[in-house]
């Protein structure tokens, strides 16, 4: 999923967001997920007049405050003391920095990752003249009649429309970020003088994971056990949630970046940097969808020669150990040293376990809460859904596309196995949290939705899509 983020900014500077499906769009713009950043969309002459449609709509009805939550890497980070920008910084920093300073500091005794002196302070707005999250805020203000407001501002007229943003440290565990969301809503209740105030949320990419967790479990950390039962503790604070390009079943890009790191600009972010961040683990592809397959096209097993051998579990550290990935990669161990590698191995085990529990927790049947969930996304671009593991000179190598397979077996439909319709980074099944993206398949699971709406767009271009903005305002202002 980091490819959604790390590579999205640099690549979007030169990417044509109107590329046709099947030409590598999924590799071009992205986790900025989110992973999760926005690309401005130029309106054509036939675009709807959003101002005329929505600015005067329901002016006589109280409108819940709106919170915009970005995806992974969608918040700017800085040094708390000097306010020096850490992420993303200027163009030169983006092009020539390996961002090793973003690595969380790991306590070898508690295996807790600390953000140190880095804090989130705003959404990513522009990079090298390109618009990102400021476009969605501008739409809400210019066409929806919302006022961009800071928490702590006293609201005197409840009929006014106010929009807030939630910058958060996207490196941290999503449970930590859910607490940040709760704190913001508590402050808005004070600002509005209404202890029962509910909010609307627009959450892009990983921001949707944060929102769904908060809805189902509030601020409680349920990832230290396997028997989490939804309490819907956040439901009393939410009116509706709009999920945009949210990877409810994860993304193979997170796996790629934990194994290989991610090239950004002329440098690369090392896997030992990204594996310190719990959020990356929590974007790994869903285990129930069998994300690892062998050269025979079937789920990867512990023993290739034994058809009854257990299937590989991506959230079991033994899989990473056997395949020599990430903290068990001999090249990584050589770079960081044996002592550091041992700490990273323990850290890997801890956060793989928490990530697996997060997925299970979000898949639990949830009681009716009255909170309306609406999904927006795309389904017109072939998107990596599974990873083929191929032995190459004694090394187990992950293949993310059919072009990478060196010794394919005849008659195997690798393309159908590895790719599914989506937005290039988040597949349709992941977007819906379903085992199958086919709506005619019964018993495919998924969380309760009011409705879903599909566009033809790359992941990072979704929020700037005029059709999304039109339907978003309709969803927010409708009763």
C-alpha positions in Angstrom: 0.0 0.0 0.0 3.0 2.3 0.4 3.2 2.5 -3.4 -0.1 4.3 -3.1 1.7 6.9 -1.1 5.4 7.0 -1.5 5.4 6.9 -5.3 2.2 8.8 -5.9 3.5 12.3 -5.4 6.6 12.0 -7.6 4.9 10.0 -10.3 1.8 12.2 -10.3 4.0 15.1 -11.3 4.4 13.5 -14.7 1.6 11.0 -14.9 -1.3 11.2 -17.3 -4.2 10.4 -15.1 -6.4 9.7 -18.1 -4.4 6.6 -19.1 -6.5 3.7 -20.3 -6.7 0.5 -18.1 -4.1 -2.2 -18.6 -1.2 0.2 -19.4 0.3 0.3 -16.0 -1.9 2.9 -14.3 -1.7 1.0 -11.1 2.1 1.6 -11.0 1.9 5.3 -11.7 -0.3 7.3 -9.4 -1.1 6.5 -6.0 -1.2 4.8 -0.8 -1.2 9.3 -1.1 -3.1 4.6 0.5 -3.6 5.8 0.5 -2.4 5.4 -0.2 -3.8 8.4 -0.7 -3.2 11.8 -2.3 -5.3 13.7 -4.7 -4.8 14.8 -8.3 -6.8 17.8 -9.4 -9.4 17.1 -12.0 -10.0 19.6 -14.8 -13.6 20.2 -15.3 -14.9 19.8 -18.8 -17.6 22.1 -20.4 -20.3 19.5 -19.6 -19.4 19.3 -15.9 -22.3 19.9 -13.5 -22.6 23.3 -11.9 -21.9 22.2 -8.3 -22.4 25.6 -6.8 -25.9 26.0 -8.3 -26.7 22.4 -7.3 -25.7 22.5 -3.7 -24.7 25.8 -2.3 -28.3 26.8 -1.5 -29.5 23.2 -0.7 -31.1 22.7 2.7 -30.0 26.1 4.1 -32.9 25.9 6.5 -31.7 22.6 7.9 -28.9 22.1 10.5 -26.0 20.4 8.8 -23.6 18.1 10.8 -20.0 19.3 10.8 -17.9 17.5 8.2 -14.5 15.9 8.9 -12.1 15.1 6.1 -9.6 12.3 6.9 -6.7 11.7 4.4 -5.1 8.5 3.6 -1.6 7.2 4.4 1.1 10.0 3.8 -1.8 12.5 3.3 -0.8 14.5 6.4 2.2 16.8 6.5 4.8 15.9 9.2 7.2 18.3 10.9 9.7 18.6 13.7 7.7 19.6 16.9 10.5 21.9 18.1 11.8 23.6 14.9 8.8 23.1 12.7 11.1 21.9 10.0 9.1 19.9 7.4 9.8 16.2 7.4 7.1 15.0 5.0 6.8 15.7 2.1 8.9 18.9 2.2 9.9 20.6 -1.0 10.5 19.1 -4.4 14.2 18.7 -3.8 13.6 16.8 -0.6 11.1 14.6 -2.4 13.5 13.9 -5.2 16.7 13.3 -3.3 15.8 12.0 0.2 15.4 8.5 1.4 13.2 9.7 4.3 15.1 7.5 6.8 14.1 10.0 9.5 10.5 8.8 9.2 11.4 5.5 10.8 9.8 5.0 14.2 12.2 4.6 17.1 11.7 1.0 18.5 12.1 0.3 22.2 13.8 -3.2 22.1 12.2 -4.2 25.5 8.5 -3.2 24.8 8.7 -3.3 21.0 6.7 0.0 21.0 7.4 2.4 18.1 7.7 6.0 19.1 7.1 9.0 16.7 9.8 10.9 18.5 9.7 14.7 17.9 7.7 14.4 14.7 4.1 15.6 14.5 1.3 15.9 12.0 0.1 19.5 11.4 -1.9 19.8 8.2 -3.1 17.9 5.1 -0.8 17.7 2.1 -2.0 20.5 -0.2 0.4 21.2 -3.0 3.7 19.6 -4.3 5.5 21.2 -7.2 2.3 23.1 -8.2 0.2 20.0 -8.1 -3.0 20.0 -6.0 -3.8 17.3 -3.6 -6.2 17.4 -0.6 -6.8 21.1 -1.0 -9.0 20.3 -4.0 -11.6 18.5 -1.9 -11.6 21.2 0.7 -12.0 23.8 -2.0 -15.0 21.9 -3.4 -16.7 21.8 0.0 -16.1 25.6 0.5 -16.8 26.9 -3.0 -19.6 24.7 -4.0 -21.0 23.2 -0.8 -21.2 26.4 1.2 -19.0 25.0 4.0 -16.5 27.1 6.0 -13.1 25.6 6.7 -12.9 25.9 10.5 -10.3 25.1 13.1 -11.2 23.0 16.2 -11.6 25.2 19.2 -13.6 27.8 17.3 -17.0 28.6 19.0 -19.9 27.9 16.7 -22.7 30.3 17.2 -25.0 29.3 14.4 -25.7 25.6 14.0 -27.2 26.2 10.6 -23.8 27.2 9.2 -21.9 24.5 7.4 -18.4 23.8 8.8 -15.7 21.5 7.5 -12.7 20.3 9.5 -9.6 18.3 8.6 -7.9 15.6 10.6 -4.1 15.6 10.1 -2.7 12.5 11.9 0.7 10.7 12.1 0.0 8.1 9.4 3.0 6.0 10.5 1.3 5.0 13.7 -1.2 2.2 14.5 -4.7 3.0 13.2 -6.0 2.5 16.8 -3.9 5.5 17.8 -5.4 7.5 14.9 -8.9 6.4 15.9 -8.3 8.0 19.2 -7.3 11.3 17.4 -10.6 11.2 15.6 -12.5 10.7 18.9 -10.7 13.7 20.4 -11.6 15.9 17.5 -15.3 15.0 17.7 -15.2 15.7 21.5 -13.8 19.1 20.8 -16.4 19.8 18.2 -19.1 18.9 20.7 -17.7 21.6 23.0 -17.4 24.1 20.1 -21.1 23.5 19.1 -22.2 23.4 22.7 -23.9 20.1 22.0 -22.8 17.0 23.9 -24.8 14.7 21.6 -23.4 16.2 18.3 -22.8 13.8 15.4 -20.5 14.3 12.5 -20.2 13.3 8.9 -16.9 11.9 7.7 -15.3 11.8 4.3 -12.4 9.3 4.5 -9.9 8.6 1.7 -7.9 5.4 1.5 -6.5 4.4 4.9 -8.6 7.1 6.5 -11.5 4.8 5.9 -9.9 2.1 8.0 -9.5 4.5 10.9 -13.2 5.5 10.5 -14.5 2.0 10.4 -12.4 0.9 13.4 -13.7 3.9 15.4 -17.3 3.2 14.5 -17.1 -0.4 15.6 -14.8 -0.2 18.6 -14.4 3.4 19.6 -11.0 4.1 21.2 -10.6 0.6 22.8 -7.6 -1.3 21.6 -9.0 -4.7 20.7 -6.0 -5.9 18.8 -4.3 -7.5 21.7 -6.7 -10.4 21.6 -8.5 -12.7 19.0 -12.1 -12.5 20.2 -13.0 -8.8 19.5 -16.7 -8.2 19.3 -18.0 -4.9 17.9 -19.4 -2.6 20.5 -20.3 0.2 18.0 -18.8 2.5 20.6 -18.2 5.2 17.9 -21.8 5.2 16.5 -23.1 7.8 19.0 -20.7 10.3 17.4 -21.2 9.7 13.7 -24.1 10.4 11.3 -22.6 9.0 8.1 -19.3 7.9 6.7 -18.2 8.3 3.1 -15.4 5.8 2.3 -13.4 6.8 -0.8 -11.0 4.2 -2.2 -10.7 2.5 1.2 -8.7 -0.8 1.1 -10.9 -2.7 3.6 -9.2 -5.9 2.5 -5.8 -4.3 2.1 -3.5 -3.9 -0.9 -0.6 -6.0 -2.3 1.4 -2.7 -2.6 2.0 -2.8 1.2 3.6 -6.2 0.8 5.7 -5.0 -2.1 7.0 -2.1 -0.1 7.7 -4.1 3.0 9.8 -6.5 1.0 11.6 -4.2 -1.5 11.1 -0.8 -0.1 9.8 2.0 -2.4 11.6 4.1 -4.9 10.8 7.8 -4.6 12.5 10.4 -6.7 16.1 9.4 -7.3 16.4 7.5 -4.0 14.5 4.7 -2.3 12.8 4.4 1.1 14.3 1.2 2.6 12.1 -1.6 3.8 13.7 -1.3 7.2 12.2 2.2 7.4 8.7 1.2 6.4 8.5 -1.9 8.5 8.8 0.3 11.7 5.4 1.7 10.9 2.4 -0.2 12.2 0.1 1.3 9.6 1.9 -0.4 6.8 1.2 -3.8 8.3 -2.4 -2.9 8.6 -2.7 -2.4 4.9 -1.4 -5.9 3.9 -3.8 -7.9 1.7 -6.6 -9.9 3.5 -5.6 -13.4 4.5 -9.0 -14.9 3.7 -8.6 -14.0 0.0 -5.5 -16.1 -0.2 -3.1 -13.4 -1.4 -0.1 -15.7 -1.8 -0.2 -18.2 -4.7 2.4 -20.6 -6.1 3.5 -21.1 -9.6 0.8 -23.7 -10.0 -1.8 -20.9 -9.5 -3.0 -22.4 -6.2 -2.7 -21.0 -2.7 0.9 -21.1 -1.6 1.6 -24.0 0.9 4.3 -24.7 3.4 5.4 -27.6 1.3 5.0 -27.4 -2.5 5.2 -31.2 -2.8 2.4 -31.9 -0.3 -1.1 -30.9 -1.4 -2.3 -31.4 2.2 0.3 -29.1 3.6 -1.0 -25.9 5.4 -1.5 -22.8 3.3 0.9 -20.0 4.0 -0.5 -17.3 6.3 0.8 -13.8 5.5 0.2 -12.7 9.1 2.3 -15.5 10.5 5.9 -14.5 11.0 7.0 -18.0 10.1 5.9 -17.3 6.5 8.3 -14.3 6.3 11.0 -16.4 8.0 10.7 -19.3 5.6 10.5 -17.0 2.5 13.4 -14.8 3.8 11.4 -11.6 3.4 11.7 -8.2 5.2 13.5 -8.6 8.5 14.6 -12.1 7.4 16.2 -11.0 4.2 19.9 -11.6 4.3 20.6 -8.3 2.5 18.6 -6.3 5.0 20.3 -8.1 7.9 23.7 -7.2 6.5 22.7 -3.5 6.1 21.3 -3.0 9.6 23.4 -5.4 11.5 22.5 -8.6 13.5 21.5 -6.8 16.7 19.1 -4.4 14.9 17.8 -7.3 12.8 16.8 -9.3 15.8 14.7 -6.3 17.2 13.1 -5.9 13.8 12.2 -9.6 13.7 10.4 -9.4 17.0 8.7 -6.1 15.9 7.6 -7.8 12.6 6.0 -10.7 14.5 4.1 -8.3 16.9 2.7 -6.1 14.2 1.8 -8.8 11.8 -0.3 -10.3 14.6 -2.0 -7.0 15.3 -2.6 -6.4 11.6 -4.2 -9.8 11.2 -6.4 -9.1 14.2 -7.4 -5.8 12.8 -8.7 -7.4 9.6 -10.7 -10.0 11.6 -12.1 -7.3 13.9 -13.3 -5.2 10.9 -14.9 -8.4 9.4 -17.0 -9.2 12.5 -20.8 -8.9 12.0 -21.8 -5.5 13.4 -25.1 -4.6 15.0 -27.3 -2.0 13.3 -26.2 1.4 14.5 -28.1 3.8 12.3 -24.8 5.1 10.9 -25.0 5.2 7.1 -21.9 3.9 5.3 -21.4 4.9 1.6 -18.6 3.6 -0.6 -17.2 5.4 -3.6 -14.4 3.9 -5.7 -13.3 2.8 -9.2 -13.5 -0.6 -10.9 -12.1 0.1 -14.4 -8.4 -0.5 -13.9 -6.7 -3.9 -13.5 -5.4 -3.9 -10.0 -2.9 -6.3 -8.3 -5.0 -8.6 -6.0 -2.6 -11.5 -5.3 1.1 -12.2 -5.3 2.7 -15.2 -7.0 5.7 -16.6 -5.2 8.3 -18.1 -7.6 11.6 -19.8 -6.7 14.4 -18.1 -8.6 17.9 -19.6 -8.0 16.9 -20.8 -4.5 15.3 -17.5 -3.5 11.5 -17.2 -3.1 10.6 -14.1 -5.1 7.2 -12.4 -5.1 5.8 -11.6 -8.5 3.3 -8.8 -8.7 2.5 -9.0 -12.4 2.5 -11.7 -15.1 5.5 -10.0 -16.8 7.7 -10.7 -13.8 7.1 -14.5 -13.9 10.2 -16.2 -15.3 9.0 -19.8 -15.6 5.2 -19.8 -16.1 3.3 -23.1 -16.4 1.3 -23.6 -19.5 -2.4 -23.1 -19.2 -2.4 -21.1 -16.0 -4.6 -18.0 -16.0 -2.1 -15.9 -14.1 -3.6 -12.6 -15.2 -7.0 -13.5 -13.8 -5.4 -14.7 -10.6 -3.1 -11.7 -10.0 -5.4 -8.9 -11.2 -8.9 -7.7 -10.5 -10.9 -4.6 -11.4 -10.2 -1.6 -9.2 -8.6 1.8 -9.2 -5.1 0.5 -9.9 -4.2 0.2 -6.2 -7.4 -0.9 -4.4 -9.4 -3.7 -5.9 -13.2 -3.7 -6.0 -13.4 -6.6 -3.6 -11.1 -4.8 -1.1 -13.1 -1.6 -1.5 -16.3 -3.4 -0.6 -14.7 -5.7 2.0 -16.1 -8.7 0.2 -14.6 -12.1 -0.7 -15.9 -11.6 -4.3 -16.3 -8.4 -6.2 -19.2 -9.9 -8.2 -22.4 -8.5 -6.8 -24.3 -11.6 -7.9 -22.4 -13.8 -5.6 -24.3 -14.5 -2.3 -22.6 -15.0 1.0 -19.6 -12.9 0.0 -19.6 -11.0 3.3 -18.8 -7.3 3.5 -19.8 -4.6 6.0 -23.3 -3.1 5.8 -23.6 -0.4 3.1 -26.2 2.1 2.4 -25.0 2.0 -1.2 -21.9 2.0 -3.4 -21.0 4.1 -6.4 -18.3 3.3 -9.0 -16.3 5.6 -11.2 -13.6 5.1 -13.8 -10.5 6.7 -12.2 -7.1 6.0 -10.8 -6.8 5.9 -7.0 -5.2 9.2 -6.5 -7.5 11.0 -8.9 -10.7 9.8 -7.2 -11.3 12.8 -4.9 -10.8 15.3 -7.8 -13.3 13.4 -10.0 -16.2 15.8 -10.8 -18.7 12.9 -10.7 -17.5 11.9 -7.2 -17.7 15.5 -6.0 -21.2 15.8 -7.4 -22.4 12.6 -5.7 -20.5 13.4 -2.5 -22.3 16.7 -2.0 -25.6 14.9 -2.7 -24.8 12.2 -0.1 -23.7 14.8 2.5 -26.7 17.2 2.1 -29.4 14.6 1.6 -31.6 13.7 4.6 
